[in-house]
Amino acid sequence: MFKYAMLIVSLILLSGCGSSSSGANSDIDPVLNSSLRDTQWSLISYGYQIDDKTSLLADSSYGLVFTNASEVGGNIDCNHFSSTYEAGDNTLTFSLLAITEMACPNTGDAEYDAQDMTVVNALSAAQSYRVSAEELIIIASDSTHLAFERVE
């Protein structure tokens, strides 16, 4: 039930985000958006600097699936999320994340809970990104770096 309530709240918030009368946001580049379209990524590390990487705890999994030019979904351990995104010239932002709240096997473990919060907060505060054929780095406003590898 909570999942549906979060989805409804997300849709209401998104409906208030209208576009200008020209119908296009000049900061959003469809070519850059297409570099993420139809790609799938698995988180391999995170940290406050790209050189200060923290490996994921055992038995945890985080993924992103960019399904088209503006939709993204994924998993935060055993929970799932959905959102929309906008990618511009080195910028990346996600709308409000709608996240399920299942009791994962590691729920309640302080290390796993802290890792989950770091990932959720970084995605929610995403500001920029770098993408190559095999790697996606998302950088949050607090300088948290999320390093993903492409999943085929």
Protein Blocks (a to p, Z undefined) as FASTA:
>chain_A
ZZmmmmmmmmmmmmmmccdfkopafkbcfklmmmmgopacddfbdcfbfklccdddehia
cddddfblmbccddehjbccdddddddehiacddddddddddcfkgoiaklmmmmmmmmm
mmmmgfbdcddfkbccdddfkopacdddddZZ
